[in-house]
Amino acid sequence: MSDTSVTDTATTHTWLAIGPAGTLGWITTVTGGYTFKLVGDDTERAVYPSLEAAKGALYSALVPGTEWPEFREH
């Protein structure tokens, strides 16, 4: 008989936030939820419990007057 081991593989999902001028940032899955980075950020932002919360936080971090970005799963 042989031993069979099961390994977990991490799957990360990414959504690009796209505005009229191009990519504004992205949201990724992390342990415990979702986080985002804007183009030019050095580090990820806080962890949010849902994709919708992360989208709202990303939008809130944009320059006032920016239109709601299109989010595309990548």
Biopython code that builds the backbone (N, CA, C, O; Angstrom):
import numpy as np
from Bio.PDB.StructureBuilder import StructureBuilder

atoms = [
    (1, "MET", "N", (0.830, -1.175, 0.000)),
    (1, "MET", "CA", (0.000, 0.000, 0.000)),
    (1, "MET", "C", (0.874, 1.237, 0.000)),
    (1, "MET", "O", (1.971, 1.244, 0.558)),
    (2, "SER", "N", (0.377, 2.266, -0.625)),
    (2, "SER", "CA", (1.119, 3.524, -0.627)),
    (2, "SER", "C", (0.336, 4.589, 0.118)),
    (2, "SER", "O", (-0.894, 4.574, 0.165)),
    (3, "ASP", "N", (1.074, 5.496, 0.689)),
    (3, "ASP", "CA", (0.433, 6.613, 1.371)),
    (3, "ASP", "C", (0.016, 7.644, 0.333)),
    (3, "ASP", "O", (0.762, 7.940, -0.601)),
    (4, "THR", "N", (-1.164, 8.175, 0.504)),
    (4, "THR", "CA", (-1.639, 9.228, -0.378)),
    (4, "THR", "C", (-1.758, 10.500, 0.437)),
    (4, "THR", "O", (-2.436, 10.535, 1.464)),
    (5, "SER", "N", (-1.108, 11.521, -0.020)),
    (5, "SER", "CA", (-1.210, 12.786, 0.699)),
    (5, "SER", "C", (-2.010, 13.772, -0.146)),
    (5, "SER", "O", (-1.952, 13.768, -1.376)),
    (6, "VAL", "N", (-2.736, 14.590, 0.540)),
    (6, "VAL", "CA", (-3.533, 15.608, -0.130)),
    (6, "VAL", "C", (-2.891, 16.953, 0.176)),
    (6, "VAL", "O", (-2.620, 17.279, 1.332)),
    (7, "THR", "N", (-2.659, 17.708, -0.849)),
    (7, "THR", "CA", (-2.090, 19.037, -0.647)),
    (7, "THR", "C", (-3.102, 20.079, -1.096)),
    (7, "THR", "O", (-3.808, 19.901, -2.088)),
    (8, "ASP", "N", (-3.152, 21.162, -0.346)),
    (8, "ASP", "CA", (-4.016, 22.269, -0.717)),
    (8, "ASP", "C", (-3.243, 23.194, -1.647)),
    (8, "ASP", "O", (-2.067, 23.481, -1.423)),
    (9, "THR", "N", (-3.909, 23.649, -2.676)),
    (9, "THR", "CA", (-3.280, 24.626, -3.551)),
    (9, "THR", "C", (-4.007, 25.943, -3.390)),
    (9, "THR", "O", (-5.237, 25.990, -3.372)),
    (10, "ALA", "N", (-3.253, 26.992, -3.274)),
    (10, "ALA", "CA", (-3.842, 28.318, -3.112)),
    (10, "ALA", "C", (-4.264, 28.839, -4.473)),
    (10, "ALA", "O", (-3.512, 28.758, -5.444)),
    (11, "THR", "N", (-5.441, 29.359, -4.530)),
    (11, "THR", "CA", (-5.937, 29.966, -5.751)),
    (11, "THR", "C", (-6.211, 31.426, -5.463)),
    (11, "THR", "O", (-6.987, 31.761, -4.568)),
    (12, "THR", "N", (-5.579, 32.276, -6.214)),
    (12, "THR", "CA", (-5.780, 33.707, -6.049)),
    (12, "THR", "C", (-6.591, 34.221, -7.223)),
    (12, "THR", "O", (-6.317, 33.890, -8.377)),
    (13, "HIS", "N", (-7.582, 35.024, -6.919)),
    (13, "HIS", "CA", (-8.374, 35.667, -7.962)),
    (13, "HIS", "C", (-8.032, 37.141, -7.961)),
    (13, "HIS", "O", (-7.783, 37.734, -6.911)),
    (14, "THR", "N", (-8.022, 37.727, -9.146)),
    (14, "THR", "CA", (-7.691, 39.134, -9.296)),
    (14, "THR", "C", (-8.735, 39.815, -10.169)),
    (14, "THR", "O", (-9.167, 39.271, -11.185)),
    (15, "TRP", "N", (-9.133, 41.016, -9.756)),
    (15, "TRP", "CA", (-10.036, 41.846, -10.540)),
    (15, "TRP", "C", (-9.324, 43.156, -10.818)),
    (15, "TRP", "O", (-8.876, 43.827, -9.887)),
    (16, "LEU", "N", (-9.213, 43.531, -12.088)),
    (16, "LEU", "CA", (-8.621, 44.810, -12.452)),
    (16, "LEU", "C", (-9.678, 45.891, -12.369)),
    (16, "LEU", "O", (-10.819, 45.678, -12.777)),
    (17, "ALA", "N", (-9.313, 47.042, -11.847)),
    (17, "ALA", "CA", (-10.180, 48.218, -11.828)),
    (17, "ALA", "C", (-9.727, 49.099, -12.987)),
    (17, "ALA", "O", (-8.603, 49.601, -12.999)),
    (18, "ILE", "N", (-10.612, 49.279, -13.952)),
    (18, "ILE", "CA", (-10.240, 49.961, -15.183)),
    (18, "ILE", "C", (-11.077, 51.225, -15.353)),
    (18, "ILE", "O", (-12.303, 51.196, -15.250)),
    (19, "GLY", "N", (-10.395, 52.322, -15.612)),
    (19, "GLY", "CA", (-11.051, 53.599, -15.875)),
    (19, "GLY", "C", (-10.806, 54.013, -17.315)),
    (19, "GLY", "O", (-10.203, 53.260, -18.080)),
    (20, "PRO", "N", (-11.264, 55.196, -17.695)),
    (20, "PRO", "CA", (-11.096, 55.668, -19.068)),
    (20, "PRO", "C", (-9.630, 55.733, -19.516)),
    (20, "PRO", "O", (-9.341, 55.555, -20.699)),
    (21, "ALA", "N", (-8.711, 55.985, -18.592)),
    (21, "ALA", "CA", (-7.293, 56.106, -18.947)),
    (21, "ALA", "C", (-6.523, 54.803, -18.787)),
    (21, "ALA", "O", (-5.321, 54.766, -19.049)),
    (22, "GLY", "N", (-7.191, 53.734, -18.361)),
    (22, "GLY", "CA", (-6.509, 52.456, -18.195)),
    (22, "GLY", "C", (-6.680, 51.889, -16.800)),
    (22, "GLY", "O", (-7.617, 52.244, -16.085)),
    (23, "THR", "N", (-5.774, 51.009, -16.418)),
    (23, "THR", "CA", (-5.852, 50.331, -15.131)),
    (23, "THR", "C", (-5.582, 51.301, -13.984)),
    (23, "THR", "O", (-4.590, 52.030, -13.984)),
    (24, "LEU", "N", (-6.501, 51.292, -12.996)),
    (24, "LEU", "CA", (-6.371, 52.143, -11.818)),
    (24, "LEU", "C", (-5.799, 51.382, -10.635)),
    (24, "LEU", "O", (-5.137, 51.960, -9.773)),
    (25, "GLY", "N", (-6.058, 50.078, -10.602)),
    (25, "GLY", "CA", (-5.619, 49.232, -9.500)),
    (25, "GLY", "C", (-6.162, 47.835, -9.684)),
    (25, "GLY", "O", (-6.657, 47.486, -10.755)),
    (26, "TRP", "N", (-6.067, 47.029, -8.625)),
    (26, "TRP", "CA", (-6.570, 45.669, -8.688)),
    (26, "TRP", "C", (-6.924, 45.181, -7.300)),
    (26, "TRP", "O", (-6.386, 45.642, -6.293)),
    (27, "ILE", "N", (-7.838, 44.243, -7.280)),
    (27, "ILE", "CA", (-8.286, 43.579, -6.052)),
    (27, "ILE", "C", (-7.854, 42.130, -6.148)),
    (27, "ILE", "O", (-7.985, 41.510, -7.203)),
    (28, "THR", "N", (-7.339, 41.583, -5.052)),
    (28, "THR", "CA", (-6.956, 40.172, -5.022)),
    (28, "THR", "C", (-7.537, 39.498, -3.784)),
    (28, "THR", "O", (-7.792, 40.135, -2.762)),
    (29, "THR", "N", (-7.736, 38.189, -3.911)),
    (29, "THR", "CA", (-8.178, 37.419, -2.757)),
    (29, "THR", "C", (-6.969, 37.148, -1.871)),
    (29, "THR", "O", (-5.863, 36.895, -2.349)),
    (30, "VAL", "N", (-7.214, 37.208, -0.572)),
    (30, "VAL", "CA", (-6.201, 36.891, 0.430)),
    (30, "VAL", "C", (-6.894, 36.107, 1.537)),
    (30, "VAL", "O", (-8.122, 36.023, 1.575)),
    (31, "THR", "N", (-6.113, 35.542, 2.423)),
    (31, "THR", "CA", (-6.695, 34.843, 3.552)),
    (31, "THR", "C", (-7.589, 35.788, 4.326)),
    (31, "THR", "O", (-7.129, 36.836, 4.779)),
    (32, "GLY", "N", (-8.828, 35.449, 4.486)),
    (32, "GLY", "CA", (-9.753, 36.279, 5.247)),
    (32, "GLY", "C", (-10.545, 37.275, 4.435)),
    (32, "GLY", "O", (-11.379, 37.988, 4.993)),
    (33, "GLY", "N", (-10.315, 37.353, 3.123)),
    (33, "GLY", "CA", (-11.111, 38.280, 2.339)),
    (33, "GLY", "C", (-10.430, 38.771, 1.079)),
    (33, "GLY", "O", (-9.885, 37.996, 0.293)),
    (34, "TYR", "N", (-10.476, 40.092, 0.911)),
    (34, "TYR", "CA", (-9.986, 40.735, -0.305)),
    (34, "TYR", "C", (-9.178, 41.973, 0.067)),
    (34, "TYR", "O", (-9.467, 42.631, 1.066)),
    (35, "THR", "N", (-8.180, 42.284, -0.725)),
    (35, "THR", "CA", (-7.411, 43.507, -0.534)),
    (35, "THR", "C", (-7.200, 44.139, -1.892)),
    (35, "THR", "O", (-7.478, 43.523, -2.920)),
    (36, "PHE", "N", (-6.708, 45.365, -1.899)),
    (36, "PHE", "CA", (-6.468, 46.023, -3.174)),
    (36, "PHE", "C", (-5.210, 46.878, -3.127)),
    (36, "PHE", "O", (-4.708, 47.234, -2.061)),
    (37, "LYS", "N", (-4.728, 47.190, -4.307)),
    (37, "LYS", "CA", (-3.630, 48.127, -4.500)),
    (37, "LYS", "C", (-4.023, 49.034, -5.646)),
    (37, "LYS", "O", (-4.612, 48.585, -6.630)),
    (38, "LEU", "N", (-3.700, 50.302, -5.520)),
    (38, "LEU", "CA", (-3.822, 51.220, -6.638)),
    (38, "LEU", "C", (-2.497, 51.236, -7.378)),
    (38, "LEU", "O", (-1.456, 50.936, -6.794)),
    (39, "VAL", "N", (-2.524, 51.580, -8.648)),
    (39, "VAL", "CA", (-1.285, 51.720, -9.398)),
    (39, "VAL", "C", (-0.414, 52.728, -8.646)),
    (39, "VAL", "O", (-0.873, 53.821, -8.315)),
    (40, "GLY", "N", (0.809, 52.372, -8.384)),
    (40, "GLY", "CA", (1.727, 53.242, -7.655)),
    (40, "GLY", "C", (1.830, 52.947, -6.174)),
    (40, "GLY", "O", (2.737, 53.447, -5.509)),
    (41, "ASP", "N", (0.906, 52.133, -5.634)),
    (41, "ASP", "CA", (0.994, 51.744, -4.220)),
    (41, "ASP", "C", (2.184, 50.821, -4.006)),
    (41, "ASP", "O", (2.498, 49.987, -4.855)),
    (42, "ASP", "N", (2.842, 50.977, -2.865)),
    (42, "ASP", "CA", (3.940, 50.084, -2.511)),
    (42, "ASP", "C", (3.446, 48.828, -1.804)),
    (42, "ASP", "O", (4.047, 47.761, -1.930)),
    (43, "THR", "N", (2.358, 48.957, -1.064)),
    (43, "THR", "CA", (1.834, 47.825, -0.308)),
    (43, "THR", "C", (0.327, 47.711, -0.511)),
    (43, "THR", "O", (-0.337, 48.639, -0.972)),
    (44, "GLU", "N", (-0.183, 46.543, -0.149)),
    (44, "GLU", "CA", (-1.620, 46.323, -0.226)),
    (44, "GLU", "C", (-2.324, 47.089, 0.876)),
    (44, "GLU", "O", (-1.720, 47.435, 1.892)),
    (45, "ARG", "N", (-3.583, 47.346, 0.671)),
    (45, "ARG", "CA", (-4.400, 48.055, 1.657)),
    (45, "ARG", "C", (-4.934, 47.035, 2.659)),
    (45, "ARG", "O", (-4.449, 45.906, 2.721)),
    (46, "ALA", "N", (-5.924, 47.434, 3.433)),
    (46, "ALA", "CA", (-6.520, 46.559, 4.449)),
    (46, "ALA", "C", (-7.233, 45.366, 3.799)),
    (46, "ALA", "O", (-7.437, 45.334, 2.586)),
    (47, "VAL", "N", (-7.601, 44.401, 4.623)),
    (47, "VAL", "CA", (-8.364, 43.244, 4.151)),
    (47, "VAL", "C", (-9.849, 43.520, 4.399)),
    (47, "VAL", "O", (-10.246, 43.916, 5.495)),
    (48, "TYR", "N", (-10.644, 43.308, 3.378)),
    (48, "TYR", "CA", (-12.088, 43.545, 3.437)),
    (48, "TYR", "C", (-12.815, 42.209, 3.353)),
    (48, "TYR", "O", (-12.341, 41.288, 2.688)),
    (49, "PRO", "N", (-13.967, 42.094, 4.025)),
    (49, "PRO", "CA", (-14.647, 40.799, 4.125)),
    (49, "PRO", "C", (-15.341, 40.329, 2.850)),
    (49, "PRO", "O", (-15.644, 39.144, 2.710)),
    (50, "SER", "N", (-15.594, 41.254, 1.918)),
    (50, "SER", "CA", (-16.288, 40.853, 0.689)),
    (50, "SER", "C", (-15.702, 41.599, -0.502)),
    (50, "SER", "O", (-15.044, 42.627, -0.349)),
    (51, "LEU", "N", (-15.951, 41.068, -1.672)),
    (51, "LEU", "CA", (-15.502, 41.711, -2.899)),
    (51, "LEU", "C", (-16.159, 43.080, -3.043)),
    (51, "LEU", "O", (-15.506, 44.043, -3.443)),
    (52, "GLU", "N", (-17.430, 43.168, -2.724)),
    (52, "GLU", "CA", (-18.139, 44.444, -2.838)),
    (52, "GLU", "C", (-17.535, 45.495, -1.909)),
    (52, "GLU", "O", (-17.412, 46.658, -2.292)),
    (53, "ALA", "N", (-17.158, 45.099, -0.698)),
    (53, "ALA", "CA", (-16.526, 46.038, 0.238)),
    (53, "ALA", "C", (-15.173, 46.502, -0.296)),
    (53, "ALA", "O", (-14.831, 47.678, -0.171)),
    (54, "ALA", "N", (-14.410, 45.603, -0.882)),
    (54, "ALA", "CA", (-13.108, 45.961, -1.445)),
    (54, "ALA", "C", (-13.279, 46.902, -2.638)),
    (54, "ALA", "O", (-12.504, 47.844, -2.800)),
    (55, "LYS", "N", (-14.291, 46.651, -3.473)),
    (55, "LYS", "CA", (-14.563, 47.547, -4.601)),
    (55, "LYS", "C", (-14.889, 48.954, -4.098)),
    (55, "LYS", "O", (-14.387, 49.944, -4.630)),
    (56, "GLY", "N", (-15.724, 49.031, -3.078)),
    (56, "GLY", "CA", (-16.083, 50.330, -2.515)),
    (56, "GLY", "C", (-14.887, 51.051, -1.918)),
    (56, "GLY", "O", (-14.746, 52.263, -2.077)),
    (57, "ALA", "N", (-14.022, 50.310, -1.230)),
    (57, "ALA", "CA", (-12.826, 50.906, -0.630)),
    (57, "ALA", "C", (-11.861, 51.395, -1.712)),
    (57, "ALA", "O", (-11.285, 52.477, -1.594)),
    (58, "LEU", "N", (-11.691, 50.598, -2.757)),
    (58, "LEU", "CA", (-10.825, 51.020, -3.856)),
    (58, "LEU", "C", (-11.372, 52.298, -4.478)),
    (58, "LEU", "O", (-10.620, 53.244, -4.713)),
    (59, "TYR", "N", (-12.663, 52.334, -4.744)),
    (59, "TYR", "CA", (-13.282, 53.519, -5.331)),
    (59, "TYR", "C", (-13.105, 54.735, -4.425)),
    (59, "TYR", "O", (-12.827, 55.834, -4.905)),
    (60, "SER", "N", (-13.262, 54.543, -3.136)),
    (60, "SER", "CA", (-13.106, 55.652, -2.178)),
    (60, "SER", "C", (-11.681, 56.191, -2.146)),
    (60, "SER", "O", (-11.468, 57.350, -1.793)),
    (61, "ALA", "N", (-10.714, 55.371, -2.507)),
    (61, "ALA", "CA", (-9.313, 55.784, -2.499)),
    (61, "ALA", "C", (-8.914, 56.542, -3.761)),
    (61, "ALA", "O", (-7.815, 57.092, -3.835)),
    (62, "LEU", "N", (-9.799, 56.572, -4.749)),
    (62, "LEU", "CA", (-9.506, 57.278, -5.994)),
    (62, "LEU", "C", (-9.708, 58.783, -5.818)),
    (62, "LEU", "O", (-10.332, 59.227, -4.854)),
    (63, "VAL", "N", (-9.184, 59.543, -6.737)),
    (63, "VAL", "CA", (-9.328, 61.003, -6.727)),
    (63, "VAL", "C", (-10.824, 61.347, -6.774)),
    (63, "VAL", "O", (-11.562, 60.764, -7.569)),
    (64, "PRO", "N", (-11.278, 62.281, -5.936)),
    (64, "PRO", "CA", (-12.688, 62.681, -5.974)),
    (64, "PRO", "C", (-13.119, 63.076, -7.386)),
    (64, "PRO", "O", (-12.391, 63.762, -8.104)),
    (65, "GLY", "N", (-14.302, 62.636, -7.766)),
    (65, "GLY", "CA", (-14.836, 62.920, -9.094)),
    (65, "GLY", "C", (-14.562, 61.832, -10.111)),
    (65, "GLY", "O", (-15.085, 61.873, -11.224)),
    (66, "THR", "N", (-13.736, 60.845, -9.733)),
    (66, "THR", "CA", (-13.457, 59.730, -10.634)),
    (66, "THR", "C", (-14.715, 58.884, -10.779)),
    (66, "THR", "O", (-15.398, 58.602, -9.795)),
    (67, "GLU", "N", (-15.017, 58.484, -12.004)),
    (67, "GLU", "CA", (-16.164, 57.615, -12.244)),
    (67, "GLU", "C", (-15.897, 56.230, -11.659)),
    (67, "GLU", "O", (-14.748, 55.816, -11.505)),
    (68, "TRP", "N", (-16.993, 55.516, -11.334)),
    (68, "TRP", "CA", (-16.884, 54.133, -10.849)),
    (68, "TRP", "C", (-16.151, 53.320, -11.910)),
    (68, "TRP", "O", (-16.567, 53.327, -13.069)),
    (69, "PRO", "N", (-15.080, 52.624, -11.555)),
    (69, "PRO", "CA", (-14.332, 51.852, -12.545)),
    (69, "PRO", "C", (-15.070, 50.576, -12.953)),
    (69, "PRO", "O", (-15.972, 50.105, -12.260)),
    (70, "GLU", "N", (-14.666, 50.050, -14.070)),
    (70, "GLU", "CA", (-15.134, 48.737, -14.505)),
    (70, "GLU", "C", (-14.215, 47.712, -13.847)),
    (70, "GLU", "O", (-12.994, 47.864, -13.878)),
    (71, "PHE", "N", (-14.786, 46.683, -13.261)),
    (71, "PHE", "CA", (-13.998, 45.631, -12.623)),
    (71, "PHE", "C", (-14.064, 44.379, -13.500)),
    (71, "PHE", "O", (-15.144, 43.860, -13.781)),
    (72, "ARG", "N", (-12.891, 43.906, -13.926)),
    (72, "ARG", "CA", (-12.813, 42.712, -14.772)),
    (72, "ARG", "C", (-11.987, 41.643, -14.065)),
    (72, "ARG", "O", (-10.855, 41.887, -13.646)),
    (73, "GLU", "N", (-12.570, 40.462, -13.942)),
    (73, "GLU", "CA", (-11.795, 39.365, -13.352)),
    (73, "GLU", "C", (-10.691, 39.006, -14.318)),
    (73, "GLU", "O", (-10.909, 38.904, -15.525)),
    (74, "HIS", "N", (-9.515, 38.818, -13.778)),
    (74, "HIS", "CA", (-8.329, 38.574, -14.621)),
    (74, "HIS", "C", (-7.729, 37.236, -14.281)),
    (74, "HIS", "O", (-6.725, 36.840, -14.874)),
]
sb = StructureBuilder()
sb.init_structure("model")
sb.init_model(0)
sb.init_chain("A")
sb.init_seg("    ")
for serial, (resi, resn, name, xyz) in enumerate(atoms, 1):
    if name == "N":
        sb.init_residue(resn, " ", resi, " ")
    sb.init_atom(name, np.array(xyz, "f"), 0.0, 1.0, " ", f" {name:<3s}", serial, name[0])
structure = sb.get_structure()
